[in-house]
Amino acid sequence: MTRINLRRMARNQSGVIVAIKVAGELGQRIREMGLVPGTRITVQGRAPLNDPVALRVMGGVLTLRNNEADYIDVELETADGAARERM
């Protein structure tokens, strides 16, 4: 499995969050949006200058700035659509 930073994910790429690498108010805000380890996400799109990024999460769409996405590590899905979920 390949682990990358959320900012580096391409459109329509999916994976499972493996780490949130920030504490404090920003870390709490990210977690309150449902972005916690074990959550499956898909990059739905990006704004014209690549910021913000739109994510499909639990049936909804969230947008994150790239400076927020920098703190999230994702394990990419393989060609067969599998990603190891950690809960």
C-alpha contacts under 8 A as a table, 3 or more apart, distances in Angstrom:
res1	aa1	res2	aa2	distance
1	M	75	E	6.40
1	M	76	L	6.51
1	M	77	E	7.28
1	M	78	T	6.89
1	M	83	A	7.38
2	T	75	E	5.55
2	T	76	L	5.50
2	T	77	E	7.93
3	R	73	D	6.69
3	R	74	V	5.50
3	R	75	E	4.29
3	R	76	L	6.16
4	I	8	R	6.80
4	I	9	M	7.51
4	I	73	D	5.66
4	I	74	V	5.47
4	I	75	E	6.47
4	I	76	L	7.37
5	N	8	R	5.56
5	N	9	M	7.13
5	N	69	A	7.46
5	N	70	D	6.30
5	N	71	Y	7.51
5	N	72	I	5.96
5	N	73	D	4.54
5	N	74	V	6.04
6	L	9	M	5.40
6	L	69	A	5.42
6	L	70	D	6.42
6	L	71	Y	7.88
6	L	72	I	5.64
6	L	73	D	5.81
6	L	74	V	6.08
7	R	66	N	5.99
7	R	69	A	5.40
7	R	70	D	5.81
9	M	13	Q	6.25
9	M	43	V	7.04
10	A	13	Q	5.45
10	A	43	V	6.70
11	R	42	T	7.90
11	R	43	V	5.09
11	R	44	Q	5.78
11	R	45	G	5.39
11	R	46	R	7.44
12	N	42	T	5.99
12	N	43	V	5.16
12	N	44	Q	5.64
12	N	45	G	7.43
13	Q	42	T	5.66
13	Q	43	V	5.68
13	Q	76	L	7.63
13	Q	77	E	7.95
14	S	40	R	7.24
14	S	41	I	5.63
14	S	42	T	4.19
14	S	43	V	6.51
14	S	76	L	6.04
14	S	77	E	5.87
15	G	40	R	5.64
15	G	41	I	5.64
15	G	42	T	6.60
15	G	74	V	5.91
15	G	75	E	5.31
15	G	76	L	4.10
15	G	77	E	4.88
15	G	83	A	6.31
16	V	37	P	7.31
16	V	38	G	5.74
16	V	39	T	5.43
16	V	40	R	4.30
16	V	41	I	6.11
16	V	74	V	5.40
16	V	75	E	5.24
16	V	76	L	6.53
16	V	77	E	7.48
16	V	83	A	6.41
16	V	84	R	7.20
16	V	85	E	6.32
17	I	20	I	7.83
17	I	35	L	7.33
17	I	36	V	6.51
17	I	37	P	4.75
17	I	38	G	5.44
17	I	39	T	5.46
17	I	40	R	6.42
17	I	41	I	7.35
17	I	72	I	7.03
17	I	73	D	5.97
17	I	74	V	4.36
17	I	75	E	6.29
18	V	36	V	7.80
18	V	37	P	4.66
18	V	38	G	6.23
18	V	72	I	7.77
18	V	73	D	5.71
18	V	74	V	5.39
18	V	75	E	6.33
18	V	86	R	7.27
19	A	36	V	7.44
19	A	37	P	5.60
19	A	72	I	5.85
19	A	73	D	5.13
19	A	74	V	7.13
20	I	27	G	7.18
20	I	36	V	6.97
20	I	37	P	7.17
20	I	71	Y	5.72
20	I	72	I	4.78
20	I	73	D	6.57
21	K	27	G	7.65
21	K	71	Y	4.90
21	K	72	I	6.26
21	K	73	D	7.83
22	V	26	L	6.94
22	V	27	G	4.96
22	V	71	Y	6.00
23	A	26	L	6.58
23	A	27	G	4.50
23	A	28	Q	6.87
24	G	27	G	5.41
24	G	28	Q	6.21
25	E	28	Q	5.06
25	E	29	R	6.04
26	L	29	R	5.04
26	L	30	I	6.19
26	L	68	E	7.87
27	G	30	I	5.20
27	G	31	R	6.25
28	Q	31	R	5.15
28	Q	32	E	6.03
29	R	32	E	5.06
29	R	33	M	6.42
30	I	33	M	5.38
30	I	34	G	7.04
30	I	35	L	5.78
30	I	36	V	7.80
31	R	34	G	5.26
31	R	35	L	4.97
31	R	36	V	5.46
32	E	35	L	7.15
34	G	39	T	7.62
34	G	57	V	7.87
35	L	39	T	6.38
36	V	39	T	5.83
37	P	86	R	6.56
37	P	87	M	6.97
38	G	85	E	4.99
38	G	86	R	4.53
38	G	87	M	5.26
39	T	57	V	7.69
39	T	85	E	7.45
40	R	57	V	6.69
40	R	58	M	7.54
40	R	85	E	7.89
41	I	55	L	6.40
41	I	56	R	5.68
41	I	57	V	5.12
41	I	58	M	7.75
42	T	55	L	5.58
42	T	56	R	5.07
42	T	57	V	6.96
43	V	53	V	7.19
43	V	54	A	6.05
43	V	55	L	4.65
43	V	56	R	6.31
44	Q	53	V	7.74
44	Q	54	A	5.34
44	Q	55	L	5.26
44	Q	56	R	6.00
45	G	53	V	6.04
45	G	54	A	5.17
45	G	55	L	7.24
46	R	49	L	7.69
46	R	50	N	5.03
46	R	51	D	6.25
46	R	52	P	6.00
46	R	53	V	4.48
46	R	54	A	5.90
47	A	50	N	4.95
47	A	51	D	5.40
47	A	52	P	5.74
47	A	53	V	6.60
48	P	51	D	7.32
50	N	53	V	6.66
51	D	64	L	7.92
51	D	65	R	5.78
51	D	66	N	5.88
52	P	63	T	6.16
52	P	64	L	5.41
52	P	65	R	4.43
52	P	66	N	6.08
53	V	63	T	5.42
53	V	64	L	5.43
53	V	65	R	6.37
53	V	66	N	7.01
54	A	61	V	6.50
54	A	62	L	5.64
54	A	63	T	4.36
54	A	64	L	6.64
55	L	61	V	5.43
55	L	62	L	5.15
55	L	63	T	6.03
55	L	64	L	7.81
56	R	59	G	6.46
56	R	60	G	5.65
56	R	61	V	4.61
56	R	62	L	6.55
57	V	60	G	5.31
57	V	61	V	5.96
57	V	62	L	6.97
64	L	68	E	6.17
64	L	69	A	6.33
65	R	68	E	5.29
65	R	69	A	6.31
66	N	69	A	4.80
66	N	70	D	6.09
67	N	70	D	5.32
67	N	71	Y	7.60
68	E	71	Y	5.92
68	E	72	I	7.66
69	A	72	I	5.46
70	D	73	D	7.91
75	E	83	A	6.78
75	E	84	R	7.63
76	L	83	A	6.43
77	E	80	D	7.63
77	E	81	G	5.30
77	E	82	A	5.15
77	E	83	A	4.55
78	T	81	G	5.25
78	T	82	A	5.43
78	T	83	A	6.52
79	A	82	A	7.47
